[in-house]
Amino acid sequence: MSYLSPAKVTSPKDHWTLVGVIYDLGEHDWSLSLGEWDGTPCLASRWNGSLNDEKANKGNPISNFQPTWFVLPDFIANATLKELLMIHARGDTRVDIDLLHRAIKSLTQKQL
């Protein structure tokens, strides 16, 4: 059995909207996504977990027994976006470059 796809993590629905997963390192590793918190663009992260591990089958973080994303502060998000560009430039095809460019544009406009 595989891990819970980060594309299926959509909680808390009252505040969070997943735009898309920018970088998914797979089971037992991390993912980064572009989303909106109360309509404001943001970068978020989570540990994917493993469905083979009963204690970690929803990854981290979780809230009210639902898998969630951790919204990164802007200064960390900016540094992370720059690093994702470098990771992609080094040939890592797991970076969704179109979504990464969208994230850079969204977060840059947010700060103006």
LUMLUMZA-577128 format. One line per 8 residues: number of its first residue (from 0); for each residue y, x, z of N, C-alpha, C, O. Coordinates in nm, 3 decimals. Layout:
NUM = Y,X,Z,Y,X,Z,Y,X,Z,Y,X,Z | ...
This chain:
0 = -0.118,0.084,0.000,0.000,0.000,0.000,0.124,0.089,0.000,0.124,0.195,0.063 | 0.230,0.048,-0.068,0.350,0.130,-0.077,0.456,0.084,0.023,0.437,-0.014,0.095 | 0.565,0.155,0.026,0.674,0.125,0.117,0.752,0.001,0.072,0.737,-0.045,-0.041 | 0.834,-0.051,0.160,0.921,-0.163,0.127,1.033,-0.114,0.037,1.110,-0.026,0.075 | 1.042,-0.168,-0.082,1.144,-0.125,-0.177,1.283,-0.151,-0.120,1.310,-0.260,-0.072 | 1.372,-0.050,-0.125,1.507,-0.072,-0.074,1.582,-0.180,-0.152,1.678,-0.238,-0.101 | 1.541,-0.207,-0.274,1.603,-0.312,-0.354,1.579,-0.451,-0.294,1.647,-0.547,-0.330 | 1.482,-0.461,-0.203,1.451,-0.589,-0.138,1.521,-0.604,-0.003,1.506,-0.707,0.064
8 = 1.598,-0.503,0.037,1.667,-0.508,0.167,1.804,-0.570,0.146,1.894,-0.508,0.089 | 1.820,-0.693,0.193,1.942,-0.770,0.166,2.005,-0.829,0.292,2.088,-0.919,0.282 | 1.968,-0.780,0.408,2.023,-0.833,0.533,2.129,-0.740,0.590,2.125,-0.620,0.565 | 2.222,-0.793,0.667,2.244,-0.933,0.705,2.319,-1.010,0.596,2.427,-0.969,0.553 | 2.262,-1.119,0.554,2.314,-1.194,0.440,2.456,-1.246,0.460,2.528,-1.268,0.363 | 2.497,-1.267,0.583,2.633,-1.317,0.609,2.741,-1.214,0.577,2.856,-1.251,0.554 | 2.706,-1.085,0.576,2.805,-0.979,0.556,2.774,-0.889,0.437,2.866,-0.841,0.371 | 2.645,-0.864,0.409,2.602,-0.760,0.316,2.560,-0.819,0.182,2.490,-0.919,0.175
16 = 2.606,-0.754,0.074,2.559,-0.784,-0.061,2.516,-0.652,-0.124,2.596,-0.560,-0.136 | 2.391,-0.644,-0.163,2.340,-0.523,-0.229,2.379,-0.528,-0.376,2.342,-0.621,-0.447 | 2.452,-0.427,-0.421,2.485,-0.415,-0.562,2.370,-0.346,-0.634,2.327,-0.391,-0.740 | 2.320,-0.237,-0.575,2.206,-0.167,-0.633,2.174,-0.041,-0.558,2.257,0.012,-0.484 | 2.053,0.008,-0.578,2.006,0.131,-0.514,2.042,0.248,-0.605,1.999,0.254,-0.720 | 2.121,0.341,-0.552,2.164,0.458,-0.628,2.059,0.568,-0.627,2.037,0.635,-0.728 | 1.992,0.586,-0.512,1.900,0.699,-0.497,1.789,0.657,-0.403,1.815,0.622,-0.287 | 1.666,0.659,-0.451,1.550,0.619,-0.373,1.450,0.732,-0.373,1.390,0.764,-0.476
24 = 1.431,0.794,-0.257,1.338,0.908,-0.246,1.196,0.863,-0.213,1.107,0.947,-0.199 | 1.174,0.733,-0.200,1.039,0.682,-0.183,0.993,0.667,-0.040,1.072,0.673,0.054 | 0.863,0.647,-0.027,0.802,0.623,0.102,0.823,0.742,0.196,0.818,0.858,0.154 | 0.845,0.711,0.324,0.867,0.812,0.427,0.991,0.897,0.399,0.998,1.012,0.441 | 1.088,0.841,0.329,1.210,0.916,0.297,1.327,0.819,0.289,1.317,0.705,0.334 | 1.438,0.862,0.231,1.566,0.793,0.237,1.605,0.727,0.106,1.555,0.761,-0.001 | 1.697,0.630,0.119,1.760,0.567,0.004,1.908,0.551,0.031,1.951,0.542,0.146 | 1.986,0.549,-0.077,2.130,0.523,-0.071,2.161,0.410,-0.168,2.101,0.400,-0.275
32 = 2.255,0.325,-0.129,2.288,0.212,-0.215,2.438,0.188,-0.220,2.514,0.230,-0.132 | 2.477,0.119,-0.326,2.611,0.064,-0.336,2.600,-0.081,-0.295,2.511,-0.154,-0.340 | 2.691,-0.122,-0.209,2.691,-0.261,-0.165,2.831,-0.305,-0.130,2.928,-0.233,-0.152 | 2.838,-0.424,-0.076,2.964,-0.477,-0.027,2.942,-0.531,0.113,2.846,-0.603,0.139 | 3.032,-0.495,0.202,3.032,-0.550,0.337,3.154,-0.640,0.347,3.268,-0.593,0.338 | 3.131,-0.768,0.364,3.238,-0.867,0.364,3.328,-0.852,0.242,3.450,-0.865,0.252 | 3.268,-0.825,0.126,3.340,-0.815,0.001,3.404,-0.681,-0.029,3.462,-0.663,-0.136 | 3.394,-0.585,0.063,3.452,-0.453,0.044,3.343,-0.355,0.000,3.240,-0.345,0.067
40 = 3.365,-0.282,-0.110,3.263,-0.187,-0.157,3.233,-0.080,-0.052,3.323,-0.033,0.018 | 3.106,-0.041,-0.044,3.067,0.062,0.052,2.937,0.127,0.007,2.863,0.074,-0.076 | 2.912,0.243,0.063,2.788,0.316,0.043,2.705,0.300,0.169,2.758,0.307,0.281 | 2.576,0.277,0.152,2.490,0.256,0.268,2.361,0.336,0.251,2.324,0.375,0.141 | 2.296,0.360,0.363,2.175,0.442,0.367,2.069,0.375,0.453,2.099,0.292,0.539 | 1.943,0.413,0.427,1.834,0.369,0.514,1.714,0.460,0.494,1.699,0.524,0.389 | 1.629,0.465,0.594,1.501,0.533,0.585,1.401,0.427,0.540,1.392,0.321,0.601 | 1.326,0.456,0.434,1.240,0.356,0.373,1.121,0.313,0.457,1.077,0.198,0.448
48 = 1.068,0.402,0.537,0.950,0.367,0.614,0.824,0.367,0.529,0.820,0.424,0.421 | 0.721,0.299,0.582,0.592,0.292,0.515,0.521,0.165,0.556,0.514,0.134,0.675 | 0.469,0.092,0.461,0.393,-0.029,0.495,0.258,0.005,0.556,0.192,-0.083,0.611 | 0.215,0.132,0.545,0.089,0.173,0.607,0.104,0.203,0.755,0.004,0.223,0.824 | 0.226,0.207,0.805,0.255,0.238,0.945,0.314,0.114,1.009,0.428,0.078,0.981 | 0.236,0.047,1.095,0.279,-0.080,1.153,0.413,-0.069,1.225,0.493,-0.163,1.221 | 0.439,0.043,1.291,0.565,0.060,1.364,0.682,0.092,1.273,0.797,0.071,1.312 | 0.656,0.141,1.153,0.764,0.183,1.063,0.761,0.107,0.931,0.816,0.153,0.831
56 = 0.697,-0.010,0.929,0.677,-0.077,0.800,0.803,-0.137,0.741,0.804,-0.173,0.623 | 0.909,-0.150,0.818,1.034,-0.203,0.764,1.140,-0.096,0.749,1.253,-0.125,0.710 | 1.105,0.028,0.780,1.202,0.136,0.772,1.301,0.129,0.887,1.274,0.071,0.992 | 1.419,0.190,0.864,1.520,0.196,0.968,1.656,0.207,0.900,1.670,0.289,0.809 | 1.755,0.132,0.938,1.759,0.045,1.055,1.699,-0.093,1.028,1.678,-0.133,0.913 | 1.673,-0.163,1.139,1.635,-0.303,1.135,1.721,-0.377,1.237,1.767,-0.318,1.335 | 1.742,-0.504,1.213,1.817,-0.590,1.305,1.753,-0.728,1.303,1.727,-0.784,1.197 | 1.727,-0.780,1.420,1.660,-0.910,1.430,1.532,-0.914,1.346,1.502,-1.013,1.280
64 = 1.458,-0.803,1.351,1.330,-0.787,1.283,1.342,-0.784,1.130,1.241,-0.794,1.061 | 1.464,-0.769,1.078,1.485,-0.763,0.934,1.532,-0.622,0.895,1.615,-0.564,0.965 | 1.482,-0.568,0.784,1.532,-0.439,0.738,1.678,-0.452,0.693,1.715,-0.551,0.629 | 1.759,-0.353,0.726,1.901,-0.356,0.693,1.943,-0.220,0.639,1.863,-0.126,0.633 | 2.070,-0.211,0.602,2.132,-0.087,0.558,2.232,-0.042,0.663,2.287,-0.124,0.736 | 2.255,0.089,0.672,2.359,0.147,0.757,2.476,0.184,0.667,2.462,0.269,0.579 | 2.591,0.120,0.690,2.709,0.147,0.609,2.772,0.279,0.653,2.801,0.299,0.771 | 2.792,0.368,0.557,2.848,0.500,0.586,3.001,0.492,0.595,3.063,0.422,0.516
72 = 3.061,0.565,0.689,3.207,0.574,0.692,3.257,0.636,0.562,3.185,0.714,0.499 | 3.379,0.604,0.522,3.432,0.649,0.393,3.426,0.801,0.376,3.391,0.848,0.268 | 3.461,0.878,0.481,3.462,1.023,0.464,3.322,1.079,0.439,3.307,1.179,0.369 | 3.220,1.016,0.495,3.082,1.058,0.470,3.037,1.007,0.333,2.967,1.076,0.261 | 3.078,0.886,0.299,3.042,0.829,0.169,3.096,0.916,0.056,3.025,0.942,-0.041 | 3.220,0.960,0.067,3.279,1.043,-0.038,3.202,1.174,-0.055,3.174,1.215,-0.168 | 3.169,1.239,0.053,3.093,1.363,0.046,2.953,1.338,-0.012,2.901,1.420,-0.087 | 2.894,1.227,0.024,2.761,1.193,-0.025,2.763,1.166,-0.175,2.672,1.209,-0.246
80 = 2.865,1.097,-0.223,2.877,1.071,-0.367,2.890,1.201,-0.445,2.830,1.217,-0.551 | 2.969,1.295,-0.392,2.983,1.425,-0.458,2.848,1.498,-0.462,2.813,1.557,-0.564 | 2.775,1.492,-0.353,2.644,1.558,-0.350,2.546,1.491,-0.445,2.466,1.560,-0.508 | 2.552,1.360,-0.458,2.465,1.291,-0.553,2.494,1.334,-0.697,2.402,1.346,-0.778 | 2.621,1.358,-0.728,2.655,1.410,-0.861,2.589,1.546,-0.884,2.537,1.573,-0.992 | 2.591,1.631,-0.781,2.529,1.763,-0.792,2.377,1.751,-0.804,2.315,1.823,-0.883 | 2.317,1.662,-0.727,2.172,1.640,-0.734,2.133,1.596,-0.874,2.036,1.645,-0.931 | 2.210,1.503,-0.930,2.184,1.457,-1.067,2.201,1.572,-1.167,2.120,1.588,-1.258
88 = 2.306,1.652,-1.150,2.332,1.764,-1.241,2.219,1.866,-1.238,2.193,1.934,-1.337 | 2.150,1.877,-1.124,2.037,1.969,-1.113,1.910,1.908,-1.173,1.804,1.972,-1.171 | 1.919,1.786,-1.225,1.806,1.728,-1.297,1.724,1.624,-1.223,1.619,1.585,-1.272 | 1.769,1.579,-1.107,1.692,1.478,-1.034,1.713,1.342,-1.099,1.821,1.283,-1.089 | 1.611,1.293,-1.164,1.620,1.167,-1.238,1.613,1.043,-1.149,1.624,0.931,-1.197 | 1.594,1.063,-1.019,1.592,0.947,-0.928,1.732,0.894,-0.900,1.746,0.785,-0.845 | 1.835,0.970,-0.937,1.972,0.923,-0.921,2.004,0.826,-1.034,1.991,0.861,-1.152 | 2.044,0.705,-1.000,2.089,0.608,-1.100,2.234,0.644,-1.133,2.326,0.602,-1.063
96 = 2.253,0.721,-1.239,2.384,0.778,-1.270,2.486,0.669,-1.304,2.604,0.682,-1.269 | 2.445,0.564,-1.371,2.539,0.456,-1.403,2.588,0.388,-1.276,2.707,0.360,-1.262 | 2.498,0.363,-1.184,2.537,0.301,-1.058,2.619,0.398,-0.973,2.710,0.356,-0.901 | 2.587,0.526,-0.980,2.666,0.627,-0.907,2.809,0.628,-0.959,2.903,0.630,-0.879 | 2.828,0.626,-1.090,2.964,0.621,-1.145,3.036,0.494,-1.102,3.156,0.497,-1.071 | 2.964,0.383,-1.098,3.024,0.257,-1.050,3.066,0.268,-0.903,3.172,0.220,-0.864 | 2.982,0.333,-0.824,3.013,0.352,-0.681,3.138,0.438,-0.664,3.226,0.407,-0.584 | 3.145,0.547,-0.741,3.262,0.636,-0.732,3.388,0.559,-0.768,3.490,0.570,-0.699
104 = 3.381,0.481,-0.873,3.497,0.402,-0.915,3.534,0.299,-0.809,3.652,0.285,-0.775 | 3.438,0.227,-0.758,3.462,0.123,-0.657,3.522,0.179,-0.529,3.617,0.124,-0.474 | 3.465,0.290,-0.483,3.512,0.346,-0.356,3.647,0.416,-0.372,3.727,0.417,-0.279 | 3.672,0.473,-0.489,3.803,0.535,-0.514,3.911,0.430,-0.518,4.018,0.449,-0.460 | 3.887,0.318,-0.586,3.985,0.211,-0.591,4.011,0.150,-0.455,4.123,0.110,-0.424 | 3.907,0.144,-0.373,3.920,0.089,-0.238,4.019,0.171,-0.155,4.090,0.116,-0.071 | 4.023,0.301,-0.178,4.107,0.390,-0.097,4.249,0.399,-0.147,4.332,0.458,-0.078 | 4.282,0.343,-0.264,4.417,0.349,-0.317,4.510,0.255,-0.243,4.628,0.248,-0.275
